[in-house]
Amino acid sequence: MVHPFDPVSDKEIQLTSQLIKDAAKGPEKPHFIQIDRLDPPKKDMLKYLEAEKSGKSLPRIPRVTYVYYYLGLQFYKALVNVTYGHIITNQKQPKGVQGPLIAEDIEEIEKLATSHPIVKAEIAKLKLPSYVKVVCDPWMNGTDGVEDRLLIQCYMYLANAHHSESNHYSLPLKFSPVFECLTKEFVRMDYLPSGVDEACINDTEPWTEFPFVEYHPDLNGETIKPLKPLIVQQPEGPSFEVDGQKIEWQGWEFRVVPNCREGFAIYDIHFKGRSVIYRLSLCEMTVPYGDPRAPFHRKQAFDLGDAGFGATGNSLALGCDCLGVIKYMDCRRVNTAGESVLIPNTVCLHEQDGGLLYKHTNYRTGVPVIARRREFVVQTIATVANYEYMVNIIFDQAGEIRIHVRATGILSTMPLDRDVTVPWGTNVGPRVLASYHQHMLSFRIDPAVDGYENTVVFDDVVRMKKDPKLNPYNVGFVTERTVVDKPGYVEQSPFTNRSYKIINENKINPISKKPVAYKIMMPARQMLLAGEESYNNKRAQFATQQLWVTKYQDNELYAAGEFTNQSQTDTGLGVWAKRRENVRNDDPVVWATLGFTHVPRVEDFPVMPVEAHEISLVPFGFFDKNPALDVPQSSQSFNKSQYFPESSSKDSCCKSSL
């Protein structure tokens, strides 16, 4: 039986596309962009989940897909009931609204960018030798005004023609063709600035040197230092169980569901029989660049809304991306013809050692109690052109959920004249610039902390006033709580140690005598730097603040709105956070912005070592004691560690028999 949360199937994609094809009128065929499952209405799903847990008869919830497609240059969105096989709604979108990009269109543009006569004439001016080729990186056009056509900006580079893995980002060129994505028509040629202002020196003299900065082992000139194997083995198999999309591990139960836009979402999260979160996902990411020169001022990617983390997901490989015993899940997307395309192994599930979970040594007896932290990881890795993003949702045995993000890949580079530096970027190679930029990720947390009536609060730690009775020595400090009762954002306040919590005012912890809670742990971060009047700011209001609260409504899933490609304004939190609704003791949604400003280092090139950032969701007065006391004690008989050859057993100072 298909569960309402199960991912879209091949059959559902095929039925959806066929119904749209049948409904299309006129000579134009639908040009498909995206088909995926629509989330069921929450009120219906809560009834379903309650019936599922109690063993009662399950209510029937029809499966619905959404579909984005073009007829000619007109962009449409439709909803299709795939349970009963009919179109629910099919609407042309307003002028200026564009859909996300799709791989087949990008591939055609990439070929066109080196074969179009106007571009070939520009390449001919370079008089390149046979061992050098021109490579194109198609980019979403961004925004600097209203466009009623879907544009692609092509950034051009040089690479070694004799090796497919040559790093073209090390030699950017100064011309950039722009194409209309659907018709494949040439629109214009942008000439890129290569100095401190927008003045461009359009070099026509032949290139005489090609200082490639390579990363691939075949090309980088480095001698590989050998390593001895470090093998993660689980001889008795993993400690988790998988039933379809449902996972059970160490008291946790939840469903992992791959999708085209977010990569995956996790539903119905419970720990030790108590609900924690209804739905958790990375819902949007914007990457605005700080280069003020045209056309770089338009460089602002929305990696989920413009491309999709599932659609660009890596097919993960054993022994490379994940270690141990791995369970993989696949993603499906549609191609422009409406056919289902399988992307295998885009999500991996596995366990890993996380160091010590807790330890205490009784100094009187020398006897320690030691438990190691075992973690369960849900991971996806997306390659959006030059960058790789690794998104890990990590569960531990003490009730914590860590949102762990790593960025790697290759910097998006710009051409630079010899001996020039600019204040908004770093020279990372000869004649190559990496501009400052930001990565702003929005995680959507639909909480269910011991139930679905929750409240968001923030606590500040402040000094007590000096008082002859209550604080006579002037050393006291306390927390002051503020309740969020209307939609909006919460300001950061690192110097009051401000912390955000999701509480259930209807459930009181018997020990603390306070409402049960989960704490959102996120360090204060710099938010969006683009000015308020800039399109970068207007399109990504979520990135201007670290934490937002809105009232739940169906289909409000994406922080910057549903359609981000060439958008003019934020149609997500920029709208929803202004509604004057009650969110206290109700059904709030929390949107947490994980932001990091990237000032590139020379060491980030030609391939960037991972940079990691985290948000944690930690039980805070949710339990009446440490919930991990049932974790087995760590022991040598279980872990089977070995001494370094120079060591011997007499070197051990452990007094425990554990």
C-alpha positions, 0 to 999 in steps of 0.5 A: 500500500502506498503511504501518503508520504511516499515519494513520487513513482514512475507511474505517477510521473507518467500519468501526470505528464500524459494528462497534461499532454492530453489537455494541451491545445494547439500545435505546441507540446508541453515542455516539462520542467518539474513533476513531484508529489504535493504534500497532503493537507496536514489536517488530513495527515494528522488523522491518518498518522493517529489512525496508523499509530493506534491500528485503526482503519486508515483514512483514504488520502488521494495522491496529488502531484504538481507539474511545472511546464511551458507551452511555448513561452507561457509558464504553467502550473497544474495539480493532478490527482493521480489516485483518480486520474484527473487534473485538479487545476491547470493555470498559466502563471502571471507575467514575469514568473519563470520556472526552475531550470532543467538539465536537458535545457542546460545541456543544450545551452552549454553546447550552443554556447560554444557552437553559435556563430557569434560565439565562435567568432569571439573564440576565433579572436583568441587564436587558441592552440589545439590543446586548449578548449572553451568550456561554458558554465550556464548560470541562472540569469538573476534579476536586475529588472522585469524579464518576460523570458527565461534567460541563461547567462553563460560564463566562458572558460578555457580548459585542457582539451586533452583531459575531460577533468581539467579545471576550467575555472582557473582560466575565465574568459572576458565574454559572456553570451546570453541565451533565451533558455526555451527558444535557444535564441542568442540575446546579447554578448556581455563583455566582462570587467576585469579590473576595479570598475566596469570598464572592460578591456576586450583583449583580442590579442592571442593567449600565449600562456595557459596557467591551468590550476588543476585539482584532478590527481591526473593533472595536479602534479602532486605525489599522493601520500599513501594511507593505510586502510581505516575500515568502518565495519559492522560485522553484525549489520546495522542497528537501524531498520528500514521499512519502505521510507520508515526508519527505526533506530535507537528510539527514533522513528521517522520517514525519509522521503527524497524529492526533486526540490529539497533533496529530501524531507523527513516526516513524523519524527518521534523519539521514544514514543513522543512526537518532536517534528512533523516535517523537517527540510532544507527549503531554500538556499540563496548564494548572492555575490558581492561583486558590484560590477555588471553583469556580476551584480546579478549573480544570485543563485537560489539553488533549490528553487532555481535548480533543485537539490534532488534534481542535481543530487549526486549518485552516492557511492559505497566507500566514498561518500558514506562509510559502513553499512549503507542504505540508499534511496533514489530520487526521480525527476521528469525530463522535458518530454515528460518521462521519468528519470531515475537518479539513483542513490541520492540519499544515504542512511548510515551510522557513524561514531560520534565520539563520547556521548557521556563519561564520568570517572568516580575519582574516589574509586577510579571507575568510569562510566563511558558511553560512546555516541552513535549517530544516525545520518541522513545525507544528500550531496548536490552539485549545483554547477561549481559547488557541492553541498552536503546536507546531513540530518544527524540523530543521536541517542540523547534526543538531539537532531543536528543539521550539519551542512558542508560546502566544497567544490570549486569557486565560481571565478571571474577574469582579472587583469594581470597585477590587479586586485579588488576589494571584493574578492581574492586572487586565487590564481594567475588572472583569476578572481573569486568574489566574496559571496554568501551562502544563506540556507533556510531550514523549515522546522514544522514542530510537534513538540509533544503534540501539535500545539506549540509556542516559540519563545526566546530566552535572554540571560541577564544580570540580576539587579543588585538587591540587599535581599535577593542579590546582596553580592551582585553575582546573580543572573537569570533568564528572561523569556519572551513569547512570540505570539505573532508571525515575524522574526526574532533579532539575534542577541549574542551578548545576552546569550539569546536562545530560541526554544519551541515549547508545549505550554500544555505539557509541564515537565514534572521535574523542572515544573516548566513546559517541555521544550526543544532548544534551537542552538545556532550561533549568531551569524552575519545575515544578508549584506546586500542593501535593502533596495537591492534585488538580492535583498528583495528576493531573499527576505528570509536571509535578512534574519536568523529566525522566523516564525509563521503560522502553518498553512498548507503548501507554504514550504519554501522560504523565498516562495515557490518560484525564485528563478528571475523573481522580483520579490520574495513571495515566501516569508516576505509575505507570510511573516506580515500576516497578523495571526496568532502563533502562540499555543497553535501550529507555528512553523520555524524557519532557521537561517544558517548563513555563512559569508565566504571570503575565499582563501587562496587555499580554497582553490582549485578545489575547496576543503569542506567548510562546515556549519551546524544548527542543533535541535536539543531537548530542553526539559523534554525528559525527566533525566538523561534519555541516553542512560539505556545506551550500552557502556563502551567496552574493548570487547565490543569496540575491538581497538588495537594498540599502536605497535610500540604500545603494550597492555601495561601502558593502559591506565584504565582501571575499569573492566568495561 
